[in-house]
Amino acid sequence: MLKIYIVSLEKDMEKRRTISNALNKYDIKFRFVNAIYGKELSDSILDLYREKSTAAIVERGFPATAGEIGCSLSHLLVYQDMLDSNIRWTCVLEDDVILDKRFKDFITTFSDIELNPNILYLLGGQTDFNKKMIVKSFKYVTTIGGQKFYKTIKSNPFIHGSCCYLISFDLAKSIIELSKNNFIVADDWEFLVNLNIIDKIFLSDFVDHPSDFASSSIQKEREVASKKISDSTSENSVFGLRVKRYIKWRLWLTKWRLRTIALKIYRYVEK
């Protein structure tokens, strides 16, 4: 049976209890991986990873937060255990995912015979906004464990989240090698695609994630870090920055709306 890792802070007992009950209900075996709590890392360790940051972190304009660093290192712990245990494929979950009987069917009927080790298979976990922007192929569809996974079309900038995915030994090894000299957040899949570490991304929707980010400590840290950048800038500069961001956002939104329409037309032609 497919090995399941659950990334979870040791102190989050309620989340552990909830997901344990959900999996035990379906008699599914799993293993907790004690996540690294970023706020307990020393400043020198945090600075070390911030200096190695690349990709999405650099582009957004403020450094990696302690929570992001802890989360990303926690997923690397899973990858390293895969390598140490010589596990071909594993399912990685975070402790706040929402599961139902479809997940049981997926696990109990899983087979990796026809899986491509260079493809990332996401089980779901996308926000409502991302779901609208992600375009899925009608032609390139694969069934894994009774669940349909659709090849995504030019949608990498909108695919986020590390709460539920299948990953191969080969991909895990490549990410670990990359992470020796670079730091990327756990769900910067677009960067890994651009580096040709990930060949394609296939997406399903049978695992969900809470859509309310109000309780997310990582999201709160991002908001605080972003605000600090704004607060350290003069009032005139802040106003100019906001205008530029608004214009950039409107252009970006128009571009991607047109893109989505074009790709959806392509998808119907493909079908």
C-alpha positions in Angstrom: 0.0 0.0 0.0 1.1 3.6 -0.7 3.0 5.1 2.2 1.5 8.2 3.7 3.4 10.9 5.5 1.6 13.6 7.4 3.5 16.8 8.0 2.4 18.2 11.4 3.8 20.2 14.2 4.1 18.1 17.4 2.2 20.7 19.4 -0.9 20.7 17.1 -2.6 17.9 18.9 -6.2 18.8 17.8 -5.2 18.7 14.1 -3.4 15.4 14.7 -6.5 14.0 16.4 -8.8 15.1 13.6 -6.8 13.7 10.7 -5.9 10.5 12.7 -9.6 9.9 13.3 -10.3 10.4 9.6 -7.6 7.9 8.5 -8.3 5.4 11.2 -12.0 5.4 10.2 -10.9 4.0 6.8 -8.2 1.7 8.3 -5.5 3.6 6.5 -2.0 3.4 7.9 0.1 6.6 8.1 3.1 8.2 9.7 3.4 11.6 11.3 6.5 13.7 10.5 7.2 16.2 13.2 7.3 19.4 11.3 10.0 22.0 12.1 8.6 25.0 13.9 10.2 28.0 12.2 9.9 30.4 15.1 12.1 28.1 17.2 15.0 28.3 14.7 17.8 30.7 15.5 18.2 34.0 13.7 21.5 32.7 12.2 19.8 29.6 10.8 16.9 31.7 9.4 19.3 34.2 7.8 21.2 31.3 6.2 18.1 30.1 4.4 17.1 33.6 3.5 20.5 34.2 1.9 20.0 31.1 -0.2 16.4 32.1 -1.2 15.5 32.1 -4.9 12.5 32.0 -7.2 9.1 33.2 -5.8 10.6 34.5 -2.6 13.0 36.9 -4.4 10.4 38.0 -6.8 7.8 39.0 -4.2 9.9 41.6 -2.5 10.1 40.4 1.1 12.2 37.6 2.6 11.1 34.1 3.6 9.3 34.0 6.9 10.1 31.7 9.7 7.0 29.7 9.1 7.8 29.2 5.4 11.3 28.1 6.2 10.0 25.6 8.8 7.3 24.2 6.5 9.7 23.8 3.6 12.4 22.1 5.7 9.7 19.8 7.0 8.8 18.6 3.5 12.5 18.0 2.9 12.5 15.7 5.9 9.9 13.6 4.1 11.9 13.5 0.9 15.1 12.4 2.8 13.2 9.6 4.6 11.9 8.5 1.2 15.5 8.2 0.0 16.8 6.6 3.1 14.0 4.0 3.0 14.1 3.6 -0.8 10.4 4.4 -1.3 9.4 4.7 -4.9 6.2 6.8 -4.3 4.6 8.4 -1.4 1.6 10.5 -0.5 2.4 13.7 1.4 -0.4 15.3 3.4 -0.5 18.3 5.8 -2.5 17.9 8.9 -5.4 20.2 8.0 -6.5 18.5 4.8 -10.1 17.3 4.4 -10.6 13.7 3.5 -13.5 11.5 2.5 -14.1 8.0 1.2 -12.6 8.9 -2.2 -9.2 9.1 -0.4 -9.7 5.6 0.9 -10.5 4.3 -2.5 -7.4 6.0 -3.9 -5.1 4.5 -1.3 -6.5 1.0 -1.4 -6.4 0.7 -5.2 -3.3 2.7 -5.9 -0.8 1.3 -8.4 2.4 3.1 -9.6 2.9 0.8 -12.6 2.2 3.5 -15.2 3.2 6.6 -13.3 5.8 9.0 -14.6 8.4 9.7 -11.9 9.0 13.2 -13.3 5.4 14.2 -13.0 3.9 15.9 -9.9 0.5 14.6 -9.0 -1.6 17.0 -6.9 -4.6 15.5 -5.1 -6.4 18.9 -4.8 -6.1 21.6 -2.3 -6.4 24.6 -4.7 -8.2 27.8 -3.7 -11.4 28.9 -5.4 -9.5 31.6 -7.3 -6.8 29.2 -8.4 -9.4 26.7 -9.6 -10.9 29.3 -11.9 -7.5 30.2 -13.4 -6.1 26.6 -13.8 -6.9 25.1 -17.2 -7.1 21.3 -17.3 -6.7 19.1 -20.4 -9.5 17.0 -21.7 -7.2 14.9 -23.7 -4.4 14.1 -21.2 -6.2 12.4 -18.3 -4.9 9.6 -16.2 -6.6 7.5 -13.6 -4.8 6.7 -10.4 -6.4 4.8 -7.6 -9.8 5.3 -9.2 -9.4 9.1 -9.3 -8.9 11.2 -12.4 -5.9 13.4 -12.7 -5.9 16.1 -15.5 -2.8 17.5 -17.1 -2.7 21.2 -16.4 -2.2 23.6 -19.4 0.1 26.6 -19.0 -1.2 27.1 -15.4 1.9 26.8 -13.3 1.8 30.3 -11.9 -1.6 29.5 -10.3 -0.8 26.1 -8.9 0.1 26.4 -5.2 -0.2 24.4 -2.0 1.8 21.5 -0.6 -1.1 20.0 1.4 -1.7 16.9 -0.7 0.4 15.4 -3.4 2.1 12.3 -4.8 5.8 12.4 -5.3 8.4 9.9 -6.6 11.8 8.9 -5.3 13.3 10.6 -8.3 11.6 14.0 -7.8 12.4 13.9 -4.1 16.0 13.3 -4.8 16.2 16.1 -7.3 14.6 18.6 -4.9 17.0 17.6 -2.1 19.9 18.1 -4.5 18.6 21.6 -5.5 18.0 22.5 -1.9 21.6 22.0 -0.9 22.5 25.4 -2.4 19.1 27.0 -2.8 16.0 27.7 -0.7 12.6 27.6 -2.2 9.2 27.4 -0.5 7.6 24.0 -0.4 5.0 24.8 -3.0 7.0 26.7 -5.6 6.1 24.1 -8.2 6.4 26.7 -11.0 10.1 27.2 -10.3 10.7 23.4 -10.4 8.9 23.1 -13.7 11.0 26.0 -15.1 14.1 24.1 -14.1 12.8 20.9 -15.8 12.9 19.1 -12.4 9.2 18.6 -12.7 8.1 17.6 -16.2 4.3 18.2 -15.9 1.7 18.8 -13.2 -1.4 16.7 -13.1 -4.3 17.8 -10.8 -7.2 16.1 -9.2 -9.8 17.4 -6.7 -10.6 14.6 -4.2 -8.7 16.1 -1.3 -9.6 19.5 0.0 -8.1 22.2 2.2 -9.7 24.8 4.4 -10.4 27.9 2.3 -10.3 30.3 5.2 -6.7 31.4 5.7 -7.6 33.5 8.8 -6.1 30.8 11.1 -3.0 30.2 9.0 0.1 31.3 10.9 2.2 31.2 7.8 -0.2 33.6 6.0 -0.2 35.9 9.0 3.6 36.0 8.9 3.5 36.9 5.2 1.2 39.7 5.8 3.3 41.1 8.6 6.5 40.8 6.6 4.9 42.5 3.6 3.6 45.3 5.9 7.1 45.9 7.3 8.4 46.6 3.8 5.7 49.1 3.3 6.2 50.8 6.7 9.9 51.2 6.0 9.2 53.2 2.9 8.3 56.9 2.8 4.6 57.9 2.5 5.1 59.3 -1.1 7.0 56.2 -2.1 4.3 54.0 -0.6 1.6 55.8 -2.6 3.6 55.5 -5.8 4.2 51.8 -5.0 0.6 51.2 -4.5 -0.4 52.9 -7.8 2.2 50.8 -9.6 1.0 47.6 -8.0 -2.6 48.4 -8.8 -1.8 49.1 -12.5 0.4 46.0 -12.6 -2.4 44.0 -11.0 -5.0 45.2 -13.4 -2.8 44.5 -16.4 -2.0 41.1 -15.0 -5.6 40.3 -14.4 -6.6 41.3 -17.9 -3.8 39.3 -19.4 -4.6 36.1 -17.5 -8.4 36.4 -18.1 -7.7 36.5 -21.8 -5.2 33.7 -21.4 -7.8 31.6 -19.5 -10.4 32.2 -22.3 -7.9 31.2 -25.0 -6.8 28.1 -23.2 -10.3 27.0 -22.5 -11.0 27.4 -26.2 -7.9 25.3 -26.9 -9.1 22.7 -24.5 -12.4 22.3 -26.4 -10.5 22.1 -29.7 -8.3 19.5 -28.1 -11.3 17.4 -27.1 
